[in-house]
Each structure stands twice: as C-alpha cells, then as structure tokens.
Amino acid sequence: MPTERFKVHVTKDHLVFCCGHFISYHGHKCERLHGHNYRAAVEIEGPLQEDHYVFDFVALKARTKAITDELDHHMLLATRNPVIRVDESAAKVDVTYRDRAWLFPREDCVLLPIENTTAELIARYIAGRLLDALKTHENFVPEVLRVEVEEAPGQSATVEWRQ
C-alpha cells in the first residue's frame, strides 16, 4: 500500500536578512570582514493534521521571520570559535584574531553560540530556534524540518532535522 508524505515549503523576500560576518577556515586562517544578503527557506514534512494541512503557512512564516529579523542588519559573531576571541560588555564587543582586532557597538552584534558563522551553522542555529518556537508556541514537532540559508544566488547550505 503506498504511503503519502506531505511537505510545506516557505521562502519569501521577507525572510531575507542582511548581515556582516567573517569566518576562520583552512588551518585557522581568518577571512576579511564582509556581508551577505542571506535568504532563509524552511520546509516541514509530516502527515496531514485534522485540518488537512501539515502546518499553517502563516504561522511558519511568522515564526521564521521573527528569527531572521533578530539577525537582520547585525554583525554575526560566533562565540565558540577556537581562534577568534569575542569579549562583550554592555556597550561594546571586542573581537580578536591573532594580531587583528575589531571593536563593535554591542547593540550592532548578535552573538551566536556556534563555532563559525558559516551558512551551514547559521542554518542549524535558525533550525534549532525554529524547532523550539514550534514546540513552545505551536505545540508542534515536525517529522522533518529543513532550513536552507542562501548567502548568495546559487550558493546555500541546508540542515535537516528528523524526529
């Protein structure tokens, strides 16, 4: 007997977030400070609910937008990076890598509990936040949750969480 699988997918212009960042890579080199106009897309898989949909598009877009809005127009800094040091105070964030240093106003930064601000880890961060929001506010846990973060046209990373 065939089984049915359903999924909903949302991505809209309002799921765009513009951010500055830099990463360490290849033997702990550090790239230059730069930015992207990121775009998020979310996909949920599961059975149809009693109301005949997997999950409400409006609620999914709203929950995702709330997360991307927190990131929008900020400097993204990874707090768990082994070679980039991030020290925050109430007014500022001091960032150092070897002999390089940056100073940012605290209000302009989002400190992420991740190892690097790669598209992969930003996608994982958004997915974790979204999963928590769906559980807490919607009493919903999807069978499959995918979050894609595009950092440039044709260049994206996706994380998939399965129950």
Backbone hydrogen bonds, N-H to C=O, Kabsch-Sander energy under -0.5 kcal/mol:
donor,donor_aa,acceptor,acceptor_aa,energy
6,F,46,G,-0.9
8,V,44,I,-2.5
10,V,42,V,-3.0
15,L,12,K,-2.0
16,V,13,D,-1.0
17,F,38,Y,-1.8
19,C,17,F,-0.6
19,C,36,H,-2.0
20,G,74,H,-2.0
21,H,34,H,-3.0
25,Y,29,K,-2.3
29,K,25,Y,-3.7
31,E,23,I,-2.6
34,H,21,H,-2.2
36,H,19,C,-2.2
37,N,151,E,-0.5
38,Y,17,F,-2.0
38,Y,36,H,-0.9
39,R,150,E,-1.9
40,A,15,L,-2.3
41,A,148,E,-2.1
42,V,10,V,-2.7
43,E,146,R,-2.5
44,I,8,V,-2.5
45,E,144,V,-2.3
46,G,6,F,-2.1
49,Q,53,Y,-2.1
52,H,49,Q,-2.2
60,L,56,D,-2.3
61,K,57,F,-2.9
62,A,58,V,-2.3
63,R,59,A,-2.6
64,T,60,L,-2.2
65,K,61,K,-2.8
66,A,62,A,-2.1
67,I,63,R,-1.2
68,T,64,T,-2.5
69,D,65,K,-2.7
70,E,66,A,-1.0
71,L,67,I,-0.9
72,D,68,T,-1.8
73,H,18,C,-2.8
74,H,18,C,-0.7
74,H,71,L,-0.9
75,M,108,D,-3.0
76,L,20,G,-3.0
76,L,74,H,-0.6
77,L,75,M,-0.5
77,L,110,V,-2.4
79,T,77,L,-0.5
79,T,112,L,-2.9
80,R,114,I,-2.4
81,N,78,A,-0.6
85,R,83,V,-0.6
85,R,96,T,-2.9
87,D,94,D,-3.0
89,S,92,K,-2.8
93,V,104,F,-2.7
94,D,87,D,-3.2
95,V,102,W,-2.7
96,T,85,R,-2.2
97,Y,100,R,-2.3
100,R,97,Y,-3.0
102,W,95,V,-2.7
104,F,93,V,-2.5
106,R,91,A,-1.9
108,D,105,P,-1.6
109,C,106,R,-1.7
110,V,75,M,-2.7
112,L,77,L,-3.1
112,L,110,V,-0.7
114,I,112,L,-2.2
118,T,116,N,-1.0
122,I,118,T,-2.4
123,A,119,A,-2.3
124,R,120,E,-2.0
125,Y,121,L,-2.3
126,I,122,I,-2.6
127,A,123,A,-2.7
128,G,124,R,-2.5
129,R,125,Y,-2.4
130,L,126,I,-2.9
131,L,127,A,-2.8
132,D,128,G,-2.1
133,A,129,R,-2.3
134,L,130,L,-2.8
135,K,131,L,-2.3
136,T,132,D,-2.8
137,H,133,A,-2.7
138,E,133,A,-0.7
138,E,134,L,-1.1
139,N,135,K,-0.7
140,F,134,L,-1.9
143,E,45,E,-1.4
144,V,45,E,-1.5
145,L,161,W,-2.7
146,R,43,E,-2.9
147,V,159,V,-2.2
148,E,41,A,-2.9
149,V,157,A,-2.9
150,E,39,R,-2.9
150,E,148,E,-0.5
151,E,149,V,-0.5
151,E,155,Q,-2.1
152,A,155,Q,-1.4
155,Q,152,A,-2.6
157,A,149,V,-2.0
159,V,147,V,-2.3
161,W,145,L,-3.2
163,Q,143,E,-2.8
